[in-house]
């Protein structure tokens, strides 16, 4: 594991990372350093978690073995410019900015800088994130394992080839929005049939959660699990017929492709 970690940016993802690291006990808060341009926000997190606030991105790099840049893509250029002179050969720079390739991240930094590009998602806020990590050739096996451990502290994480990051964005990066729409639509149907709104959201959300857990824990193909619910001539196969008729699968697949292509264009 990294002996110290710096987190630049304390928005939703930055906070999720801090909560995951501290809550899992993966690394003590005394070894976590954070920086936010709005210092008061960082100090609030310091009071809640015991991490250390520093005064600049450059100071963050000086203190930490690995630095997670949790800033917006349009802010990344200025951050990289600020830290380029203090990045050491053993510093691991981790970016969660959408659309910024390893090549673009490396350009302002010293040659040979260890860079990891990550695409996380917002369920990290409740400890159920899905993160994809792509690395450059200078990152060691131990550093890969340490980075995976960081992102597994608030969900699941996998190493992927960088060419797959755009597809990851289209699937798990944007995917929570598709699922929220699905939950809302399921609830609308139940409300139409007389169920109270809040009850409908609970039933819909728990159904999605349970079905997802079945896929992950049984290892069964989703189609097989779907077939198991569809009794011959029953209610579920009738509902599946309507979903197919309305283009449910095609619409979901097209949404992933559209998000992927947009990420490529960023």
KOLMARPA-857472 format. One line per field, with one value per residue (C-alpha): residue number from 0; y, z, x. Coordinates in pm, 1 decimal, always signed. Each point is the difference from the previous one (the first is absolute). Layout:
resi c(NUM_...) .
py c(Y_...) .
pz c(Z_...) .
px c(X_...) .
This chain:
resi c(0_1_2_3_4_5_6_7_8_9_10_11_12_13_14_15_16_17_18_19_20_21_22_23_24_25_26_27_28_29_30_31_32_33_34_35_36_37_38_39_40_41_42_43_44_45_46_47_48_49_50_51_52_53_54_55_56_57_58_59_60_61_62_63_64_65_66_67_68_69_70_71_72_73_74_75_76_77_78_79_80_81_82_83_84_85_86_87_88_89_90_91_92_93_94_95_96_97_98_99_100_101_102_103_104_105_106_107_108_109_110_111_112_113_114_115_116_117_118_119_120_121_122_123_124_125_126_127_128_129_130_131_132_133_134_135_136_137_138_139_140_141_142_143_144_145_146_147_148_149_150_151_152_153_154_155_156_157_158_159_160_161_162_163_164_165_166_167_168_169_170_171_172_173_174_175_176_177_178_179_180_181_182_183_184_185_186_187_188_189_190_191_192_193_194_195_196_197_198_199_200_201_202_203_204_205_206_207_208_209_210_211_212_213_214_215_216_217_218_219_220_221_222_223_224_225_226_227_228_229_230_231_232_233_234_235_236_237_238_239_240_241_242_243_244_245_246_247_248_249_250_251_252_253_254_255_256_257_258_259_260_261_262_263_264_265) .
py c(+0.0_+359.0_+140.1_+334.9_+131.3_+350.7_+97.9_+318.7_+101.9_-79.5_-6.8_-305.6_-242.8_+143.3_-39.6_-353.6_-96.6_+148.2_-176.2_-329.7_+17.0_+105.9_-219.9_-313.8_+55.9_-46.8_+295.5_+211.7_+354.2_+133.0_-120.0_+166.1_+355.3_+207.2_+327.8_+207.6_+346.9_+84.5_-79.6_+13.4_-300.9_-199.2_+102.2_-129.7_-340.2_+21.6_+45.8_-297.9_-246.0_+111.2_+40.7_+279.2_+312.3_+157.4_+339.4_-90.2_-279.7_+22.8_-52.4_-300.8_-163.0_+67.5_-178.2_-301.4_-311.0_-13.2_+302.6_-30.0_+292.2_+20.6_+324.4_+90.2_-50.7_+375.3_+52.7_-276.8_+207.6_+253.0_-273.8_-191.3_+322.4_+66.9_-345.0_-78.1_+127.6_-198.7_-337.7_-255.9_-321.9_-208.0_+221.9_-168.5_+247.5_-123.2_+191.0_-48.9_+272.9_-117.3_+22.4_+65.8_-271.9_-118.7_+165.8_+337.2_-32.9_-88.8_+288.1_+270.8_-237.5_-127.8_-277.6_-343.7_+120.7_-286.0_+70.5_-181.2_+106.5_-96.3_+9.3_-37.4_+59.8_+172.4_-308.7_+26.8_+242.3_-295.6_-244.0_-170.4_+165.4_-162.2_+128.1_-81.4_+64.9_+38.3_+40.3_+103.3_-216.8_+149.3_-108.1_-310.5_-307.8_+101.8_+348.0_-148.2_-214.7_+298.9_+213.1_-276.6_-25.7_+373.7_-19.2_-333.9_+172.1_+145.7_-260.9_-214.0_+83.1_-161.6_+65.5_+58.8_+94.5_+375.6_-51.7_-130.9_+307.6_+169.0_-307.5_-5.1_+359.9_-98.1_-300.7_+49.7_+369.6_+117.4_-317.6_+110.8_+260.1_-270.7_-211.0_+293.6_+55.7_-369.8_+8.7_+310.1_-160.8_-320.1_+206.2_+202.4_-323.0_-110.4_+342.4_-25.0_-324.5_+166.7_-43.6_+300.0_+181.7_-51.5_-365.0_-42.2_+149.4_-235.9_-307.8_+100.8_+91.2_-313.7_-213.2_+153.0_-40.4_-362.5_-89.0_+158.7_-194.6_-322.7_+66.7_+75.9_-276.3_-293.9_+42.8_-99.3_+159.6_+280.0_-170.9_-319.2_+191.4_+173.5_-334.7_-131.4_+270.7_-53.7_-281.4_-133.5_+204.8_+210.1_+364.1_+64.6_-130.4_+219.2_+301.9_-101.1_-18.9_+363.4_+111.9_-170.3_+148.0_+350.2_-36.0_-15.5_-183.9_+205.4_+326.4_-103.6_-110.7_+318.0_+210.6_-165.9_+56.3_+366.8_+70.7_-183.2_+202.7_+324.7_-89.8_-65.8_+349.4_+175.6) .
pz c(+0.0_-55.5_+314.6_-54.3_-229.9_-111.6_-138.2_-203.1_-12.8_+258.8_-207.0_-2.5_-131.8_+212.6_+311.4_-102.7_-29.5_+340.2_+161.1_-160.6_+106.5_+356.9_+46.7_-127.1_+215.2_-311.6_+99.2_+312.8_-28.8_+121.7_-331.1_-216.8_-122.4_-175.5_-187.3_-127.5_-148.0_+243.1_+321.4_+222.7_-182.7_+58.1_+365.6_+49.8_-127.2_+224.7_+304.8_-101.8_-90.1_+152.7_-329.0_-52.3_-206.1_-201.5_-169.2_-361.4_-255.3_-6.1_+377.6_-41.3_-241.5_+234.5_+286.0_-177.5_-177.3_-216.4_-98.7_-120.5_-218.8_+58.5_-190.8_-303.6_-342.3_-64.6_+320.3_-63.9_-212.5_+272.5_+263.3_-212.8_-64.3_+373.4_+95.9_-290.5_+175.1_+320.5_-145.6_+90.6_-185.8_+261.0_+7.6_-133.8_-162.9_-17.0_-201.2_+10.6_-257.6_-284.5_-352.6_+89.0_-138.5_+162.0_-285.5_+69.2_+373.0_-55.7_-236.6_+264.5_+253.9_+21.6_-245.1_+148.6_+257.7_+130.8_-110.4_+69.0_-169.5_+182.0_-91.6_+323.4_+44.2_+249.4_+195.2_+160.1_+232.4_+158.9_-19.3_-319.6_-269.2_-316.5_-108.2_-299.5_+17.5_-295.8_+61.6_-192.8_-37.5_+293.4_+264.7_+184.7_+91.7_+367.2_-90.6_-211.8_+294.7_+236.9_-234.8_-37.8_+379.2_+23.8_-236.3_+137.9_+338.7_-128.4_-249.6_-276.9_-223.2_-295.4_-216.9_-365.0_-320.0_-50.1_-331.2_+205.8_+222.0_-237.9_+11.4_+379.3_+2.1_-211.2_+216.7_+367.7_-5.8_-142.9_+88.0_+337.9_-182.1_-220.4_+306.5_+182.9_-302.3_-0.2_+371.8_-51.8_-292.7_+195.2_+286.4_-235.9_-120.9_+355.3_+91.3_-302.0_+153.1_+335.0_+200.6_+209.8_-160.0_+273.3_+36.5_-375.3_+6.4_+282.5_-177.7_-331.5_+145.4_+213.2_-298.8_-209.4_+288.6_+56.2_-369.4_-37.0_+301.7_-156.1_-313.6_+198.2_+259.6_-200.1_-306.3_-212.7_-339.2_+30.8_-269.0_+205.7_+309.3_-208.9_-130.8_+356.2_+79.6_-316.6_+57.3_-317.3_-75.1_+311.7_+97.9_-35.4_-355.0_-97.0_+146.3_-176.3_-328.9_+45.2_+81.3_-315.9_-205.8_+125.1_-81.3_+358.8_-77.7_-308.8_+185.6_+289.7_-233.8_-204.9_+315.7_+88.8_-352.2_-2.0_+331.8_-117.9_-319.2_+192.1_+234.1_-300.7_-126.3_+327.7) .
px c(+0.0_+109.1_+161.1_-173.4_-270.7_-87.3_-339.3_-29.6_-364.8_-265.7_-316.4_-228.1_+261.8_+278.2_-215.6_-99.4_+366.2_+81.1_-297.1_+95.3_+362.6_-73.5_-304.7_+173.0_+307.4_+213.1_+214.8_-6.6_-137.7_+333.4_+147.3_-266.2_+52.5_-265.6_-13.6_-289.5_+20.5_-281.2_+183.8_-309.0_-146.0_+316.9_+7.8_-354.0_+111.4_+306.5_-223.6_-214.5_+275.4_+329.6_+187.4_+253.4_-73.1_+281.8_+13.8_+76.9_+4.7_+379.1_+17.2_-229.8_+245.2_+290.8_-181.5_-149.5_+127.1_-314.2_-207.6_-358.7_-103.6_-375.9_-54.1_-209.8_+162.4_+5.8_+200.8_+251.2_+237.9_+66.5_+43.2_+251.3_+192.2_+14.1_+128.6_+235.0_+312.1_-58.3_-100.2_+267.9_+94.9_-186.0_-313.2_-314.4_-239.7_-360.4_-261.2_-377.5_-72.6_-223.5_+135.5_+365.3_+226.3_+320.3_+189.1_-162.9_+58.2_+366.1_+77.9_+68.3_+156.9_+359.3_+81.7_-67.5_-255.7_-213.8_-357.6_-326.0_-321.6_-319.3_-368.2_-203.2_-372.9_-228.0_-119.8_+343.7_-178.8_-182.1_+291.7_-120.9_+208.8_+132.5_+340.9_+218.0_+375.8_+236.5_+372.9_+308.6_+308.1_+191.9_-254.2_+121.9_-204.0_+5.8_-124.7_-279.1_-107.7_+13.4_-209.7_-257.5_-20.6_-73.0_-296.9_-119.3_-36.2_-328.1_-120.5_+146.2_+295.6_+172.6_+303.1_-93.0_+178.7_-24.0_-182.4_-296.0_-33.2_-244.9_-225.2_+33.3_-125.2_-299.2_-81.5_+86.1_+92.6_-331.7_-189.2_-137.3_-211.6_-153.7_-76.7_-159.2_-224.5_-91.2_-84.6_-210.6_-183.1_-68.2_-136.4_-219.7_-159.8_-72.1_-140.0_-229.0_-125.9_-67.2_+321.1_+114.7_+294.5_+261.3_-93.4_+37.7_+351.4_+100.0_-133.4_+158.1_+339.8_+25.0_-98.2_+281.1_+246.1_-94.2_+8.8_+344.0_+125.6_-129.0_+206.8_+314.9_-25.6_-139.1_+220.8_-298.8_-60.1_-260.8_-206.1_-11.2_-112.4_-266.4_-121.2_-25.7_-257.3_-204.0_-249.5_-166.7_-309.2_+58.2_-1.5_+373.6_+37.9_-296.6_+181.9_+324.4_-193.3_-105.7_+355.7_+127.0_-282.8_+84.8_+370.5_+128.7_+325.0_+76.8_-59.6_+228.0_+279.1_-32.2_+28.1_+331.8_+132.3_-110.3_+173.6_+311.9_+20.9_-51.0_+286.8_+225.7_-79.2_+87.6) .
